[in-house]
Amino acid sequence: MSPSIVPSGLYNEVGQGHWPPARPIDAAQFQSVNAVSRIRTKRPTLLQVQVQPQDEGGIVPAFTPPPLPSDDKRWKIVNGTMRKNGFARHALIETLHTVQSSFGYLDDEAIKFVAQSLRVPLSQAYGVVTFYHYFSLKPPGKHTVTVCAGTACYIKGADKLIAAAEQKLGVAQGQTTKDGNVSLMVARCVGACSRAPVVLCDGEVKGEMTDEQMLEQLERWTVE
């Protein structure tokens, strides 16, 4: 076989690749075909994008919580709860409980501060506050009566208890008497359905409550 001839088994026609080959090709043709083959088989290179931090230097800045609303020492207790949890979002309920225990209620300033500190939407913070009956948006009275309005209690006459309390105190549910003595609250459920209807008097659960019993308790509070 002549050294200028490439073995016929490699190619027969440019780009055809039939087998067996129809005719041999010389070295020059082989080089041409080889170049075409490399062009045809070359795959496109994927563009690789490396995401860099937005700040210069490649260092993500640490989160800085907002300043305390005031110099009141109770805010340091609230801040301590959030710091203990690393200012994580899952600490929302625990932090709101700390505010409620420290101040007695949650106002707009407190809710906004907690939401900003834990980086949660303000709507989410308000949603938690308005869902759980433990939280209050207004300063509580000296005494608090909470009527459970869950399904079991409602069937057993919770609506009548609420109406009787409103008439006796002269305020609507969620409000406090003008003298600041009694607050009338309504809860979705207090978890004592077997004792329905249930009323909480200053946090003490009293089951199978009647209108007369509740009014007697309110009367004792109003004459103090």
C-alpha positions as CSV (number, residue, x, y, z in Angstrom):
1,M,0.0,0.0,0.0
2,S,1.4,3.4,-1.0
3,P,2.3,5.6,2.0
4,S,0.3,8.5,0.4
5,I,-2.9,6.5,0.5
6,V,-5.0,6.2,3.7
7,P,-6.6,2.8,4.3
8,S,-9.8,2.6,2.4
9,G,-11.8,1.5,5.4
10,L,-11.6,5.0,7.0
11,Y,-13.7,7.1,4.6
12,N,-15.1,6.8,1.1
13,E,-16.9,10.2,0.5
14,V,-16.6,13.4,2.5
15,G,-19.1,13.3,5.3
16,Q,-20.8,10.1,4.0
17,G,-19.4,7.4,6.2
18,H,-20.7,4.4,4.0
19,W,-19.4,1.0,4.7
20,P,-17.6,-0.6,2.9
21,P,-15.9,2.4,1.3
22,A,-16.5,3.0,-2.4
23,R,-13.0,4.3,-3.1
24,P,-9.8,5.1,-1.2
25,I,-8.8,8.7,-0.4
26,D,-5.3,10.1,-0.3
27,A,-3.6,11.9,2.6
28,A,-4.6,15.4,1.6
29,Q,-8.3,14.4,1.3
30,F,-8.0,12.6,4.7
31,Q,-6.7,15.8,6.4
32,S,-9.6,17.8,4.8
33,V,-12.2,15.2,5.9
34,N,-10.7,15.1,9.4
35,A,-11.0,18.9,9.7
36,V,-14.6,18.8,8.6
37,S,-15.3,16.0,11.1
38,R,-13.8,18.0,13.9
39,I,-16.0,21.0,13.0
40,R,-19.2,18.9,12.8
41,T,-18.6,17.1,16.1
42,K,-17.5,20.1,18.1
43,R,-20.1,20.8,20.8
44,P,-20.9,24.3,21.9
45,T,-19.4,25.4,25.2
46,L,-21.9,26.2,27.9
47,L,-21.6,29.7,29.4
48,Q,-20.8,29.4,33.0
49,V,-22.1,32.3,35.2
50,Q,-20.7,32.8,38.6
51,V,-22.9,34.7,41.0
52,Q,-21.0,37.1,43.1
53,P,-22.2,38.8,46.3
54,Q,-23.7,42.2,45.6
55,D,-21.3,44.0,48.0
56,E,-17.7,44.6,47.1
57,G,-15.1,42.2,48.5
58,G,-17.3,39.1,48.4
59,I,-18.5,39.5,52.0
60,V,-22.2,39.5,52.8
61,P,-22.9,42.1,55.5
62,A,-24.3,40.8,58.8
63,F,-27.9,41.7,59.7
64,T,-28.2,44.6,62.1
65,P,-31.4,44.6,64.1
66,P,-33.3,47.9,64.5
67,P,-32.7,50.0,67.6
68,L,-35.0,49.5,70.6
69,P,-38.2,51.6,70.6
70,S,-37.3,53.3,73.9
71,D,-35.0,53.2,76.9
72,D,-37.6,51.1,78.8
73,K,-35.7,48.2,80.3
74,R,-38.5,45.8,79.3
75,W,-37.4,46.1,75.7
76,K,-34.0,44.6,76.7
77,I,-35.9,41.5,77.8
78,V,-37.7,41.3,74.5
79,N,-34.4,41.8,72.6
80,G,-32.8,39.1,74.7
81,T,-35.5,36.6,73.6
82,M,-34.8,37.4,69.9
83,R,-31.0,37.3,70.4
84,K,-31.3,33.9,72.1
85,N,-32.9,32.6,69.0
86,G,-30.5,34.3,66.7
87,F,-33.2,36.7,65.4
88,A,-34.7,33.8,63.5
89,R,-38.2,33.9,62.1
90,H,-39.3,30.9,64.1
91,A,-39.0,33.0,67.2
92,L,-42.0,35.2,66.3
93,I,-44.6,33.7,68.7
94,E,-42.1,33.4,71.5
95,T,-41.0,37.0,71.1
96,L,-44.6,38.3,70.9
97,H,-45.3,36.3,74.2
98,T,-42.4,38.1,75.8
99,V,-43.8,41.5,74.7
100,Q,-47.2,40.6,76.0
101,S,-45.9,39.4,79.3
102,S,-43.7,42.5,79.7
103,F,-46.1,45.2,78.7
104,G,-49.5,43.5,79.1
105,Y,-50.5,44.1,75.4
106,L,-49.1,44.6,71.9
107,D,-49.4,48.0,70.2
108,D,-48.5,48.9,66.7
109,E,-45.0,50.0,67.6
110,A,-44.2,46.7,69.4
111,I,-45.5,44.6,66.5
112,K,-43.5,46.6,63.9
113,F,-40.4,46.3,66.0
114,V,-40.6,42.6,66.3
115,A,-41.4,42.1,62.6
116,Q,-38.4,44.2,61.5
117,S,-36.1,42.5,64.0
118,L,-37.1,39.0,62.9
119,R,-37.4,40.0,59.2
120,V,-41.0,38.7,58.8
121,P,-43.7,40.5,56.9
122,L,-45.7,42.8,59.0
123,S,-48.9,41.1,57.8
124,Q,-47.7,37.8,59.2
125,A,-47.0,39.4,62.6
126,Y,-50.4,40.9,62.8
127,G,-51.9,37.6,61.6
128,V,-50.4,35.8,64.6
129,V,-51.4,38.5,67.1
130,T,-55.0,38.5,65.9
131,F,-55.3,34.7,65.7
132,Y,-54.3,33.7,69.2
133,H,-56.6,35.0,72.0
134,Y,-53.7,35.3,74.4
135,F,-52.5,38.4,72.6
136,S,-54.2,41.8,73.1
137,L,-53.9,44.9,71.0
138,K,-55.1,47.2,73.8
139,P,-54.1,47.7,77.4
140,P,-56.0,45.3,79.5
141,G,-58.3,46.2,82.4
142,K,-57.6,45.3,86.0
143,H,-59.7,42.2,85.4
144,T,-60.4,40.2,82.2
145,V,-63.3,38.0,81.4
146,T,-62.8,35.8,78.2
147,V,-65.7,33.9,76.7
148,C,-64.8,31.0,74.5
149,A,-66.6,31.1,71.2
150,G,-65.5,27.8,69.9
151,T,-67.9,25.4,68.2
152,A,-68.8,23.4,71.3
153,C,-69.2,26.5,73.5
154,Y,-71.2,28.3,70.8
155,I,-73.6,25.4,70.6
156,K,-74.0,25.5,74.4
157,G,-74.9,29.2,74.5
158,A,-71.6,31.2,74.3
159,D,-73.4,33.9,72.2
160,K,-75.8,34.5,75.1
161,L,-72.9,34.8,77.6
162,I,-71.3,37.4,75.4
163,A,-74.5,39.4,75.0
164,A,-75.1,39.3,78.8
165,A,-71.5,40.5,79.5
166,E,-71.8,43.3,77.0
167,Q,-75.0,44.5,78.5
168,K,-73.7,44.3,82.0
169,L,-70.4,46.1,81.3
170,G,-71.6,48.5,78.7
171,V,-68.8,47.7,76.2
172,A,-68.5,45.5,73.2
173,Q,-66.2,42.4,73.0
174,G,-62.5,43.3,72.8
175,Q,-63.0,46.5,74.8
176,T,-62.4,47.7,78.3
177,T,-64.7,49.6,80.6
178,K,-64.1,53.3,80.9
179,D,-62.8,53.0,84.4
180,G,-60.3,50.4,83.2
181,N,-61.6,47.8,85.6
182,V,-62.9,45.0,83.3
183,S,-62.0,43.9,79.8
184,L,-64.3,41.7,77.8
185,M,-62.5,39.3,75.5
186,V,-63.7,36.5,73.1
187,A,-61.5,33.5,72.3
188,R,-61.8,31.2,69.3
189,C,-61.1,28.1,71.5
190,V,-59.5,27.6,74.9
191,G,-59.2,23.8,74.6
192,A,-61.8,22.8,77.2
193,C,-64.6,21.7,74.9
194,S,-65.8,19.0,77.3
195,R,-66.7,21.7,79.8
196,A,-68.6,24.0,77.4
197,P,-69.6,26.7,77.7
198,V,-66.3,28.0,79.1
199,V,-65.3,31.4,80.5
200,L,-61.9,32.5,81.7
201,C,-62.0,34.8,84.7
202,D,-58.6,36.4,85.1
203,G,-57.1,33.4,83.4
204,E,-59.0,30.8,85.5
205,V,-61.0,28.3,83.5
206,K,-64.6,28.0,84.6
207,G,-66.7,25.4,82.7
208,E,-70.4,25.0,82.3
209,M,-70.8,28.7,82.9
210,T,-74.3,30.1,83.2
211,D,-75.5,33.7,82.7
212,E,-76.1,34.1,86.4
213,Q,-72.7,32.8,87.5
214,M,-70.9,35.1,85.0
215,L,-72.9,38.2,86.0
216,E,-72.3,37.5,89.7
217,Q,-68.5,37.5,88.9
218,L,-68.7,40.7,87.0
219,E,-70.7,42.3,89.8
220,R,-68.0,41.5,92.3
221,W,-65.4,43.1,90.1
222,T,-67.4,46.2,89.4
223,V,-67.9,47.0,93.1
224,E,-64.2,46.7,94.0
